[in-house]
Amino acid sequence: MSPREPVDRVTDFVRAHGGGVVATSSGAGCPESAWINLAALGDGRLVFGTNERSRKYANLLADPRVSLVVVSGTGQEFQLEGEAAVLEGPAARDAGEVLESRHPGATGKTSTRLVAVRCRWARFVDIAVEPPVREEFTL
């Protein structure tokens, strides 16, 4: 497997399914999970928008480590861990265009902040086959 192949598998899966759950943690360690619309950038980062008044946003500022779960609805899923960064300037504009192309209206509010996640670890699970598939990757 080439070093790029696991990243491509994750980005292809996100492009095919488009949403997932992100889990964050406050500075005090309180967990929070939320459904998000996701898009994949060309460099393998995943991007989503969040309201700057949300718990999720405050949590990301306190602790950028996140986990994500993206499911197909037919037995396949990716579990991901990585680090989030709030995007600014041209990077935010470019990521916003990608997210907006996948999820129209996702970036329409002035309070929306764009967040990119660089995934470091992934687990792919497919329970629709026998025997079930479970693969882990360092990204």
N, C-alpha and C positions, 0 to 999 in steps of 0.2 A: 504494500500500500504506500503510495507516495505521501509525503508530508502534507500536501494540500488536499488529498482525498477526503479525510474526515471533515475538514472545514466545508468542502463542497457538498458533502452529504447533509450537513446541518443546514447550510444556506438553501439548498434545493428543497429540503423538507419544510423549512419556514416559508419559502416562496409558494409552496404547494398548499400550505394549510393556514398561514397568515395570522394566527393568534395563539395566545397561550397565557399561562399564569406566571407572574413574576412574584417572588418572595423577597422581601427586604427586612431589615432589622433596624430598629431605632438605636440611638446611642446607648440607651439603657437595656438593650437586648430584647425589646418587645417585637415579636414577629408580626408581619402584615403581608397578606397576599392579595393580588388583584388580577383580574382578567385584563389583558392588554392586546391591542392590535400591534402586530409585529411586521417588520420588513427586514430583508437582508441586504446589506450593502455589498458592493463588489469586493471589498477587502475582507469579508467574512464576519464583520461586526453585525450585530442585530440592533435595530433601532425601534424605539417606541416613543410616544408622546405621553406626557403627564402634566397635570395641572400643578402650577407652582404652589398652590395652596393645599395640595394633597399630603396625606401621611406618607405616601410612597416617595414623594419628592423630598420631604424633610428627612426621611430615613436614608435616602441615597446620599444626601449631603453629609449625614452623620457616619454612614458606613457604606461604601460603594460596592461591597460584596453582595452579589445577588445569586439566586437560583431561578431557573426557568423550567417550565414543562410545556412542551408543544405536542399535541396529540392529533392523530389523523382521524379518529372516530371509527376506524376499522381495525384497531388492535395494535397500531404502531405508535411509538412515542419517542421523543428525545427528552432526556433530563439533562439539564445544562447548569454549569456553575461558571461564574465569571465576575468581572469587575465592570461597573457602570461608570460612565462619565457624562456629565451634562455638556452638551455641545453648544458652542457659541459661534457667532459670525458666519463666515462662508461654510464651515463644516455643518452648522445647524441648518443653513439654507439648503445645502445639497442633500442632507439626510431627510429634511422635510419634504423635498421633492420626491424622493424615493418612497417615503411613507405615504404621502398624499396620493401617489400614483396607484398604490396598492389598496389604500383605504381612504377614499375621497371624504373630505371633511375632517380628517384626523388632526389637522394642524391649523384649523381655522380660528382658534381663539387666541387672543393676545396673551393669555395666561398659560398657554401650552409651552412647555419646555421639552426639547428633544434630548433623548438619552440614548447613547450607544453602549452596547455591552460587548466586550471582548471576551468570548468564552474561552475558558482554559481547560475544561473537562466536560466530557459528554458520555452519556450512556444511551444507547439505542436499544429499545425493546420491541419485539414483534411477537405478540401472543396469538397472531392469526395463523401461524404455521406450527407444525409439529415436527420436531420438538421446538418449543419457543426459542427465539434468538435473543441473546443478551450480549452486547458488545460495549466495551468501554474504550474511550479514546482520550489521550491528552492532546489538546489543540494548541 
